[in-house]
Amino acid sequence: MRALVAVAIKELHQIARDRRTLGILLLFPALMLLLYGYALNFDIRNVRIAVQDLDRSTSSRDLVSAFVNSGYFDLVGYVDATAEVNALVNRNEARALLVVPARFEEDVTNRRPTTVQVIIDGDNANTASTVMGYAQAIVAEYSADVLVRARATGGAGVPAPPVTLEPRIWYNPQLSSTLFLVPGLIAFIAMITAVVSTALSVVREKERGTMEQIRMSPIGPVAFILGKTLPYLALSFVAALLILFTARILFDLPMRGSVPLLWGSILLFLVGAQAQGLLISTMASSQQLAFQVALLSSFLPTFILSGFVFPLTSMPVPIQVISHIVPARYFLVALRAIVLKGAGAGAFWEQLVALAIFAAVALGLASLRLRREWS
């Protein structure tokens, strides 16, 4: 027992001196609880919806209010033309459009059956299915209220239901989950491979003891960084293209947009991912630590906080704010817009700017740390 206690006390002292291990043991479970508890939410809320009201009547406004007051939809505005709808959906500013036909109030008042249409962005099959269910329930409830009011005023022969819903799914009419998951998998795999491979590059030189020799050589820090990252960038880019090619062959992934624009977006995303890996490599003291940090900083944020599986609009506001530093969030919007919607750069230029800012900041921080070590 004395030997056991002595070894235990010695190990406690060792853990206390290793603050990184202590932080991982104590803080990581709490972090996982917060992320999984708040971020993993299968309820779809705050769905952005636009309205094309061709009737502009009290009854049509009541129907719009039923959608907004349900708690599932957020009204982003009214549109007059289909071109406006395309722009809103391509920019990801609206996920659904409610179309109220002309003479809607006249049909409801005269107890004639009428149909409203809901157009849904189908790039996320799970969200689209849920939104369609919400819309059908709201219209059914509105129709039931109309029937109750009509029968209360003596309309015993009112047909049922007087108001029906006609859903229409854009970009993914079959609601295939494959078309939703494959672009996310492309971003997920590319992010992890790019970050992890680059994170091990500089720290490998530290562990082997060759960093001092490199610093004494005529190679400058800029040439060193480029020489370390360009091969991994080329390999990651080829791997991403192979994933895309395989997805088209095996899963019938469409390619509706510009191929050069797709390649440019992938390159921009990979540059940011490699900059993140390089920054980790300059901070870590061992390959093991670099691998752990790279995996944690790429795997969890890309899977949870990018919109890959779980919709960001359903998460608490603090989690949504944190998700803005996740590059895969922006890349997924651009990738789905190009591949599934055939949109041009004007529809997602903000995402491209965000990816460029992330890459510039990460590269700048990595360069500063490397220059400090170089001197």
N, C-alpha and C positions, 0 to 999 in steps of 0.2 A: 504493500500500500504506500509506503514512503516513496518508493521509486515511481509509482504511478502518479502520486501527487506532485513529485518533483518535475516529472516530464510534462504534466498538465500545466503547472505554473510557468515552466519555461516556454511552452507553446503559447500561453496567453500573453506573455511578454513579447514574443515574436509577432503575434498578431497585432498587438498594440503598436509595435514599431512600424508595421507594414500598413500604413493608413489606406492604401488603395484596396487591399484585401478586406480590411475592416469596413470600408465604405461599400464595397460590393455586397458583403454579407448582410449589412444592416439596411442599406438604402435601396438596393436593387429590388428586394421583395415588395417594399412599399411603393416603389415606382411602378412595378408590374401591376400591383393592385389598382393604382390610380388609372393607369392606361387601360387595362382590361375592364375595370369597373365602369368607367365613364365613356370610353371610346367604343367599346364593343356593344353597340346598340342596334338591334335589328328593327327597331321601330323607325319608320320613315316619317320625318317631320319637316316642317318649313320647306315644303316643295314649292319652288318658284313657278307661278302660273301667270300667264298673260290671258287677256280676254279680247275676243273679237265679237263685239256686240252689234249685230246687224239690225236689232230691233230698237234698242235704246228706250226701253219702257220700264215701268215700275216692276213688272214681273221679271224682266231680265235682270234688273238690279237686285231683286230679291234672290234670284238664283245665284248670282255672283256672291252675294253676302253669305249664302248658305255654304259656299265653298270656303270663303275666308274665315267665317266664324266656326268652322269645323275644327280648327286648330292644326290641320294638316297642310294647309296651303297658305302661301304668302303671295299676295297680288303684286306683280311688278309693273303693271300698267295695261293700257288698252292699245290695241293695234287696229289698223284699218286695212292693211294689205298683206298678202301672203309673203311678200318679200321681207316685210318687217318681222314676220314670224321666223323665217329662215335665219335672219341675222341674229335674233335673240337666241334661238336654239344653238346655232353654230358657235356663238360666243359664250355658251353655257350660262346665259343670264336667265333663261326660262327652261324648265323641263317639261312643261305642259301648256297647252293652249285650249281654252274653253271657247267654242264657237256657238253663239246663240243665233238662231236663224231669224230672218225677217218675219214679221207677223206672229212672233212667238206669243205675245200677250193676247193678240186676237184669237189665236187657236186655243189658248188656255181658257180665256173668258167664255168662248163659245163651245167649250167642252169637246174640242177636236184633238185627236192625238197629234203630238208634235215630237220632234227629235232634236236633241242637242248633240254636238260632237265634241269630243275631247281628243286632241292630238297630243301624243306623248313621245318624248325623246327615248328611243329604245336602245341607246348605246349601253345602258346599264339595265340588263334584263330583269334583275331582281327588283330594282326600284320601279321600273316601268310596270311590272305586274302588280306591285303593291299600290302604286298610284292609280292604276286602272280600277282596282278593287275599291279604293277610297271614292273615286269619282262615281262608280256605279252605286255605292251605298248612299252618297249624298243626293244623287238624282232620284233614286228610289224613294228616299225620305221626302224630298221636295214634292215628288209626284203623289205620294200618299197624303201630304197636307192639302194638295190641290183637290184630290178626291174627297177628302173630308169636308172641305169648304163647299165644294160643289153639291154634295149630297145634303149638306145642312141647309142649302138654299133650294132644295127640291129637285136636284138633279139625280134622280134615282137610276136613270139609264146611262150614266156616264161610263164610257168604256174605261177599262183598266189595263195598263196604266196610261194616263193621258200624256205623260212626259217620259220618253225613253232616251237612253244614252247610246250613241254610236262611237265606240272607241276606234282610234286609228293610231298605229304605231309606226313611227318613222325610223329608218335606218336598220331596224332589226324586227321586221314584221312577225317572224316566227318566235320572237323572244328567246332566241338561242343564248343560253348562258355561255357558250363557247366564245361567241363574238364579244362578250363582255369580259371574260376572264383572260383570254389570250393576250390582248394588249397589256393588261396588268401584269401578267407573267413575264412579258418581254421586259417591262420596266423593272420588275422585281429581280429577275435573273441578272440583267445588265448592271443594275446598281450594286448588287452584292459582289459580283465577280470583279468589277472595276475598282471598287473601294478596297476589297481585301487584297487583291493582287498588288495594288500600288502601295498599300499600307505596309507591306512586308519589304519593300524595295530598299528604302534608306536604312531602316533599322537593321537589316541584314548586314549592311556594311559595318554598323556599330558593333554587332555581336562578333563578327569575324576579325575585328580590329583593323580593318583596311580603311576606315574613315580617315585616320590621320594621314595615311599615305596619299589619299585622294586630295586632302586639303593642302598637302605640300606640293602637289603636282600643279602644272600650269592651267589646269581646268578650273574655270570659274563656276560660281554657284548656279548661274543661269544655264550654262551648258550642261552642268551636272543634272539639274532638274529636268531639262528637256530630254537629255539622254536616258534618264531613268523612266520617264513617263511615256514618251512617244511609242516605244515598242508595245507597252501595255495598252495604250490607246488604240493602236492598230489592231491588236489581237481582240480587244473588247468590241471594236467596231465590226470586225469580221464575224465575231460570235453573235452579235446582235442581228446582223444580216442573215446569218444561218438560221437563227431562231425565227425570223420573219418568213424566210423561204420555207422552212419546215411547217410553220403554221398555215401558210397558204396551201401547201400540198396536203397536209394531214387533216386540217380543221376548216378548210375552205374560207380562210380569213380574207375578206375582200381588200382591194386596194383601189379606193375611189378617188384619192387625191394625188398630189404631185410627188413623184418619187424623189427628185432632188430635194424638195422641201422636207420630206421624211428623213433623208440621209442627213441633211443639215441639222434637223432637230435632234437626231440621235447623237451626232457628234457633239453638239452643244451640251447635251445631258451627260455624255460620257466625260467630257472635259471637267465639268463640275464634280462628278463622282470621283474622278481621279485626283482632283485637287483636294477633296475631302480625305481621300486615302493618304495623299502625300502629307497633309497636315497632321494626321494621326501618326504617320511614320516619323515625323520630326519630333513628336512629343513622347513617343513610347521609348522605353529603354530595352525592350526585348521583343522578339518576334511573337512570343506567346501573348504578351500584353497587347501588342499591336493587332494581332488577330482577333482577340476578344473584343477590343474596343471597336474595331472595324465592323465586326459582325453585329454587335449590338446597335451601333449607330446607323447601320444600313438595313439590317433585317427588320427590326421592329418598326421603325418609323415608316419604311416603305410598305410594310404589310398593313399597318393599322391606320396611319395618319396621312395616307396619300389618296384615299378614295378608291383604292384597289378593290376592297371587299365591302367596307362599311362606308355609307354616305357621310360626308363631313357635315352636312347641314343638320344632321340628327345629333351631333355631338355637342357638349357644353361649349360655351363661348371660349373659356380659357384653353380648351383642347384645340379648338379651331384656330386660335391665335398661334399656338405652338406649331400647328401643321404648316404654317406659312414658311417655316425654315426647312421644310422637307422638299427637296428638288423633285422627287417623283410625283408630288402633287401636281406640279405644273407640266411635267412631261406627259403624264397620263392624259391630261386635257388635250394637249397638242396631238398626241399619238392617236387618240380616238377620233379627234376632229379630222385628221388627215385620212386615216384608214377607213373609218366607218361613214363619215359624213362627206368626205371629199371637199372640205373647206380649205380656203386659202389662208395665207399667213395673217391677213387682216382680221380674221375671226379669233385668233389666239396670240396676237403679237404681245400681249401683256405677259403671257406665260413664257414666251421666248425671252423677253426682257428680264423676267425674274430668274430664269435659268442662267442668263449671262451675268447678272449681278451676283448670284450665288457662286458661280465659277470664279469671278474676279476677286470676291472677298476671300474665298478659300485659298486661291492661289497666292493672294497677297499675304495672308497670314502665314502660309507655309514658307514663302520666300523670306519673310522677316525672321522667322525662327531659324531657318537654315543659314541665313546670313550671320545671325548672332552666333550660331555654333561654328560657322566658317571662320569668323574672326577670333 
